[in-house]
Amino acid sequence: MVAQILLLPGYLWLMAGSDLAIDPHPFLEAFLLLIVLPLALAALTQLLAQRSPAARAFEGGALAAMVPLMMLTLAVVIASQIAGVGGALRELLRVVPLYVAFAMIAAGLGLLAGRVARFDVAGRRAVVFSGVTRNSLVVLPLALALPAAFALTPLVVVTQTLVELVVMVVMVAVVPRFVPSRPGEARPTVEG
């Protein structure tokens, strides 16, 4: 994630050209307030939890609330952008095959990496899911900070998230077939 953020200016220059003049202030503000600050607070919480029962209790509560809060955040973000996605559906559908191809390639590389590293079943499955998950909503604040000429960019990010959600649901059913829990479980065969 940090590498993607650091490479963002290069990506923008590569995709939009060297004539692009973007005010770095909104990027820095979004990066510091929405990425660096939460990460720093999480690290501080973990450090304090090692020394304080109250901080340990807070950390436990935060861990328990993580999934519901992530779901709420996702729902709010999607709701805020879904009208724009619907309005630009024709343009956005062009990137869907790219996201699906990325997921398939990343899953294949994850399977290979897990096997080469000789991870256990849980580790191999984690590598596959981690490789496919791009956490694109982390860069959404940066996409929203782009000038009006790039108004489609946040919608592309949200579209990627929607595709990723569908892919994750499919993977919950498919990955156990490729990384079975027990040695006797059947693996899929390739016909043809």
N, C-alpha and C positions, 0 to 999 in steps of 0.2 A: 504494500500500500504506500509506504513512504517513497519507495523507488518510483512508483507511478506518479506521485505528486511532484517529485523532483524532476521527473522527465516531462511533465506537462508543458512547460514553456517550449521545449524542443518539439513535442508533438504538435502544438499549435503552430509553430513556425513551419514545420513540415507540411501540415495539412492546409494552412491558410496562407502561407507565403510570408516572406520577410517584410512585406509592406504593412503587415498587421500591427496596429498600434493599440495595445491593451493596457489600461491603467492597472498596475499591479496591486494597488491598495485593496480593492475588493477581494482579490485572491488571498492576500496576506491576512486580511481580517477574517475571512471564512476559514482559512487554514488554522489560524491561531485559536479562534473562538469555538469552532465546531469539530476540530480534530485534535490539536495539541492540548488544549485545556481539558477536555474529557479524558484523554490518555494520561495526562499528568495527575488529575484527580483520582483516576483508577489506581495508578501506581502509589500515590500517597495513601489511599485507603488500604491497599495491601500491606504497605509498610507499617501503618498504624495498627492494623489488625494483628500483627505479630506481637505487639506490645500492650494492647488495650482490649479488655473484654468488650467495652462499648463499641469500639471500632470493629471488633470481630463480629459482634451482633449486627452492626450496620452492613458489613460485608456479606454476611449470610442473607440478610433481607434483600440486599441488592442483587445477589445471585438468584434468589427465588423470584424476584420481580423481573429479571432480565428478559425472559421470553415474552411475558405479557407486554412489557414496555416496548420491545422490538416489534411485536405485532401491531401495537398501537401506533408507533412511529411509522411503520410501513403503511398502515391504513391511512394515516393523515397525509403522508407524502403522496401516495397514489391518488387519494381523493383530490388533492390540490392540483394535480397535473393531468388527471384522466380526461378532462374535457379537451385539453390541448392535444393529448394523444389521439383522441377520437377525431379531432379536426385535421390532424396531419397523418392520418392512418395510411394513406397511399404512400407517402414518402417513408414512413417508419417501417412499413412491411418489407422494404428493401433490405433492412439490416437484420431482420429476423433469421434468415438462413445463415448469416455470418455468426450470430450468437449460438445457433444450434450447432453449427460446425465446430465452433470453439469448444462447446460443452463436450461434444463427442471426442475431439482430439485430446482435450484435457483429461477426460475420463480414461481414455486409452493410455495416456502417459502416466496417469496416476496408478492404474493397474500395473503397468510395467515397473514403475518406481517402487511400488510396494512389494512386488515380487523380488526385484533385484535386491532391495534392502532387507528382504526376509522378515518383514513385519508380520506380526500376528494378524488374525482376521480383523480385529477392531482397528489396528493401525493401518492396514491396507485399505479398509473402507474409509477411514478418516482421510487418507491421502487422496483418494478418488474424489470425495466430496469437497475437500478443501481446494483441490485444483480447479474444480468446476465453478465453485462459488467465487465471484469476483468482487462482491461487496460494493457494487457500483453506487449505492446510495451514499457512500462515504464521499464520493467526489461530486455528488449532486450540488452541494453548496458552491463548489468551484464552478460548475457548469452554469448555475444560476447567476454567477457574478460576471459571466461573459457579456460583451456588448450585445445590443439588440440584433445585430447582423447574425448572431449565432443563437437566435431564439429557439431553433430546433434542437440544439444540443441537450438541454435538460430533458426534453421529451424522448430523445434517443436513450438517455441514461435510464429513465423510467421504463421504457420499453424493454431494455436489457434486463431490468429487475423483474418485470412480468414474465419474460421468457425464462429467466433463471428459476422463478418459482415453479413454473410448469415442469421444467427439466428436473428440479429437485424432487417433485412428487413422483415423476416417472422413475427417477433413480432409486427412490426408496424401495420400489418394487423390483427393479432390474439389478442393482448392484449385488444383492445377496445371491443372485444366480451366478454371477461371475466370481464372487468371493464368498463361497459357501461357509457356513459355520462349522459343519462337520465334514470330515474327509469323505464320507459316503454319499453326501448330497450330490445330485446330478448337476453337472455343468452344462451350459447351453452348447449345442453343436452347430457348426456352420455347415449348411447344406448347399449343394450346388456344385 
